[in-house]
Amino acid sequence: MIDFFKSRIKSFGYAVNGLKEFFTSQTNAWIEIAASIVVVFAGNYFDISANEWLAIVFCIGLVFVAEIINTSIEYLCNLVSLDFNPLIGKIKDLAAAAVLIASIISLIVAIEVFWKYI
């Protein structure tokens, strides 16, 4: 049982290392943090409802998860080949498209939540 907890703590440490890598290497991460802070302040200022908070928090998480997966795919593609490869280019474009879709969905939700307050 102790080994189970040790392995869970170790796994948590790997995840924290991944977050450190993400936030220290990706400029977009800081842009997304800034946008998240603005949205959280706006949510507090306008005293949005619990359901609106759920939507906002979900969207913030969605964008970060998409960006982390995109970064992972880019790293993996770079490991496979640093030379130009049209297929790797398509893979990277698709991963970036996932971030774009998550961001657009988040923007739509933010407009829906905050429109009535502005």
C-alpha positions in Angstrom: 0.0 0.0 0.0 2.9 2.4 0.8 4.4 1.7 -2.7 1.1 2.7 -4.2 1.2 6.1 -2.5 4.8 6.6 -3.4 4.1 5.9 -7.0 1.1 8.3 -7.0 3.3 11.0 -5.4 6.0 10.3 -8.1 3.4 10.6 -10.8 2.1 13.9 -9.3 5.7 15.1 -9.4 6.0 14.3 -13.1 2.8 16.3 -13.8 4.2 19.3 -11.9 7.4 19.0 -14.0 5.2 19.1 -17.1 3.5 22.2 -15.9 6.9 23.9 -15.1 8.1 23.0 -18.6 4.9 24.4 -20.2 4.9 27.7 -18.3 8.6 28.3 -18.7 8.8 27.4 -22.4 5.5 28.6 -24.0 4.7 32.3 -24.5 1.1 31.4 -25.2 0.8 30.0 -21.7 1.5 33.5 -20.2 -1.0 35.1 -22.6 -3.6 32.6 -21.5 -2.8 33.2 -17.8 -3.3 36.9 -18.4 -6.6 36.4 -20.1 -7.7 34.0 -17.4 -6.9 36.5 -14.7 -8.9 39.2 -16.5 -11.9 36.9 -16.8 -11.7 35.9 -13.2 -11.5 39.5 -12.1 -14.5 40.3 -14.4 -16.4 37.4 -12.9 -15.8 38.6 -9.4 -16.6 42.2 -10.4 -19.9 41.3 -12.0 -20.7 38.6 -9.4 -21.6 36.0 -12.0 -23.7 33.0 -11.1 -22.4 29.6 -10.0 -23.4 28.1 -13.4 -21.6 30.9 -15.2 -18.5 30.2 -13.1 -18.7 26.6 -14.0 -18.7 27.5 -17.7 -15.8 30.0 -17.3 -13.6 27.6 -15.3 -14.4 24.7 -17.8 -13.3 26.9 -20.7 -10.2 28.1 -19.0 -9.2 24.5 -18.3 -10.2 23.5 -21.9 -7.8 26.1 -23.4 -4.9 25.1 -21.1 -5.4 21.4 -21.8 -5.6 21.9 -25.5 -2.4 24.1 -25.4 -0.5 21.5 -23.3 -1.5 18.7 -25.7 -0.5 20.9 -28.6 2.9 21.6 -27.0 3.4 17.8 -26.4 2.6 17.0 -30.0 5.0 19.7 -31.2 7.8 18.3 -29.0 7.1 14.8 -30.2 7.1 15.9 -33.9 10.4 17.7 -33.3 11.9 14.6 -31.8 10.9 12.6 -34.8 12.3 15.0 -37.3 13.7 18.6 -37.3 13.7 18.5 -41.2 10.7 19.8 -43.1 8.1 17.1 -43.4 4.7 17.9 -44.9 3.0 15.3 -42.8 4.5 16.6 -39.6 3.4 20.1 -40.7 -0.2 18.8 -41.0 0.0 17.2 -37.6 1.3 20.4 -36.0 -1.4 22.4 -37.8 -4.1 20.0 -36.5 -2.9 20.3 -32.9 -2.8 24.1 -33.3 -6.4 24.0 -34.7 -7.5 22.2 -31.5 -6.2 25.2 -29.5 -7.9 27.6 -31.8 -11.3 25.8 -31.5 -11.0 25.7 -27.7 -10.2 29.4 -27.7 -13.1 30.3 -30.0 -15.5 28.2 -27.8 -14.2 30.0 -24.8 -14.6 33.4 -26.4 -18.3 32.5 -27.3 -18.9 31.4 -23.7 -17.3 34.6 -22.3 -19.4 36.7 -24.6 -22.6 34.9 -23.5 -21.7 35.2 -19.8 -20.6 38.8 -19.7 -22.8 40.3 -22.4 -25.7 41.1 -20.1 -23.3 42.7 -17.5 -21.6 45.1 -19.9 
